[in-house]
Amino acid sequence: MLRAALTRAGTTHLTFRRAYPPKAAAAGAGVKVDKSFVDEDAVKLATHVCINAYTQGEEPGPKILPDSEYPEWLFKLDLRAPRELEDLDPDKDGWAYWRALRKRQIEQNQRIQKLKTRFLHLQNSPSMKKQ
């Protein structure tokens, strides 16, 4: 929609307004489907890897095999939380130390940039000028 308005000085200002069509009511708009299904079948939970509860079919997922069927390296995986930078040694831990150091540097640079934009209005103030 385009509107023209005259001001006191006699100049014309154009005003633009976007007109959207009215929203159609969706079928069953107020009804929400509860997707928080928790399977309580103990036999199924103990014998199958329940990957997707929404699949249609008899079997919920692949069956859990005995430990002898899985590769040996699977049981040797380190599942602990990553260690802090202070706990790492560059000679002993190698790439884990340098990755943690780089991550800390990136986080510090992001904090500095955030502070720069937050206090941007103070950068040109008379109190911030060098003497």
C-alpha positions as CSV (number, residue, x, y, z in Angstrom):
1,M,0.0,0.0,0.0
2,L,1.3,3.4,-0.9
3,R,0.2,6.6,0.8
4,A,1.1,10.1,0.0
5,A,1.0,12.8,2.7
6,L,1.4,16.5,2.3
7,T,3.3,18.4,4.9
8,R,2.9,22.1,5.8
9,A,5.7,23.1,3.5
10,G,3.8,21.5,0.6
11,T,6.3,18.7,0.0
12,T,5.0,15.2,-0.4
13,H,6.3,12.3,1.7
14,L,5.6,8.8,0.5
15,T,4.9,6.2,3.1
16,F,5.2,2.5,2.3
17,R,3.3,-0.2,4.2
18,R,3.4,-3.9,3.5
19,A,0.0,-5.5,3.6
20,Y,-0.1,-9.2,4.4
21,P,-3.1,-11.4,3.7
22,P,-5.0,-12.6,6.8
23,K,-3.7,-15.8,8.2
24,A,-5.8,-18.9,7.6
25,A,-6.7,-21.0,10.6
26,A,-4.8,-24.2,10.5
27,A,-6.7,-27.4,11.0
28,G,-6.3,-28.5,14.7
29,A,-4.1,-25.5,15.5
30,G,-4.8,-25.8,19.3
31,V,-4.0,-29.5,19.5
32,K,-0.4,-30.5,20.3
33,V,0.9,-34.0,19.9
34,D,2.7,-35.4,22.9
35,K,6.0,-36.9,21.6
36,S,7.5,-37.6,25.0
37,F,6.9,-41.3,24.8
38,V,9.0,-43.4,27.2
39,D,9.0,-47.1,26.6
40,E,8.8,-49.1,29.9
41,D,9.1,-52.6,28.5
42,A,12.1,-53.9,30.4
43,V,12.6,-56.9,28.1
44,K,12.8,-54.7,25.0
45,L,15.1,-52.2,26.7
46,A,17.5,-55.0,27.9
47,T,17.7,-56.8,24.5
48,H,17.6,-54.0,21.9
49,V,19.3,-50.8,21.1
50,C,16.3,-48.5,21.0
51,I,17.5,-45.9,18.5
52,N,14.2,-44.6,17.1
53,A,11.0,-45.0,19.0
54,Y,8.9,-43.6,16.1
55,T,9.7,-46.4,13.6
56,Q,6.8,-48.5,12.5
57,G,7.4,-52.2,12.9
58,E,7.8,-55.1,15.3
59,E,11.5,-54.7,16.3
60,P,12.6,-51.3,17.7
61,G,16.2,-51.5,16.6
62,P,19.2,-53.8,16.4
63,K,19.7,-56.4,19.0
64,I,22.4,-56.0,21.7
65,L,25.1,-58.6,21.0
66,P,27.4,-60.2,23.6
67,D,30.7,-58.4,24.3
68,S,32.7,-60.9,22.2
69,E,30.9,-59.8,19.1
70,Y,32.2,-56.2,19.4
71,P,35.8,-55.1,18.5
72,E,38.3,-54.8,21.4
73,W,39.1,-51.1,20.9
74,L,35.5,-50.2,21.7
75,F,36.0,-51.1,25.3
76,K,39.3,-49.2,25.5
77,L,37.8,-45.8,24.5
78,D,38.5,-43.0,27.0
79,L,35.0,-41.7,27.9
80,R,36.1,-39.3,30.6
81,A,35.4,-35.6,30.4
82,P,38.2,-33.5,28.7
83,R,40.8,-32.3,31.2
84,E,41.5,-28.6,31.9
85,L,44.5,-26.9,30.4
86,E,46.3,-26.7,33.7
87,D,46.1,-30.5,34.0
88,L,47.7,-31.1,30.6
89,D,51.4,-31.3,29.8
90,P,52.5,-30.3,26.2
91,D,55.2,-33.0,26.1
92,K,53.0,-35.8,27.5
93,D,49.6,-35.0,26.1
94,G,50.6,-33.5,22.8
95,W,47.7,-32.3,20.5
96,A,45.2,-32.3,23.4
97,Y,47.3,-29.6,25.2
98,W,47.6,-27.4,22.0
99,R,43.9,-27.9,21.2
100,A,42.9,-26.8,24.7
101,L,45.3,-23.8,24.6
102,R,43.9,-22.7,21.2
103,K,40.3,-23.1,22.5
104,R,41.1,-20.9,25.5
105,Q,42.7,-18.2,23.2
106,I,39.6,-18.2,21.0
107,E,37.3,-17.8,24.0
108,Q,39.4,-15.0,25.4
109,N,39.4,-13.1,22.1
110,Q,35.6,-13.5,21.9
111,R,35.2,-12.0,25.4
112,I,37.5,-9.1,24.4
113,Q,35.4,-8.4,21.3
114,K,32.2,-8.5,23.3
115,L,33.6,-6.0,25.7
116,K,34.8,-3.8,22.9
117,T,31.3,-3.6,21.3
118,R,29.6,-3.2,24.7
119,F,31.7,-0.2,25.6
120,L,32.1,1.2,22.1
121,H,30.5,4.5,23.1
122,L,33.3,5.1,25.7
123,Q,36.1,4.8,23.2
124,N,35.7,8.4,21.9
125,S,34.9,10.0,25.3
126,P,37.2,12.7,26.6
127,S,38.1,10.6,29.7
128,M,39.4,7.8,27.4
129,K,41.7,10.0,25.4
130,K,45.4,9.6,26.0
131,Q,47.1,12.5,27.7
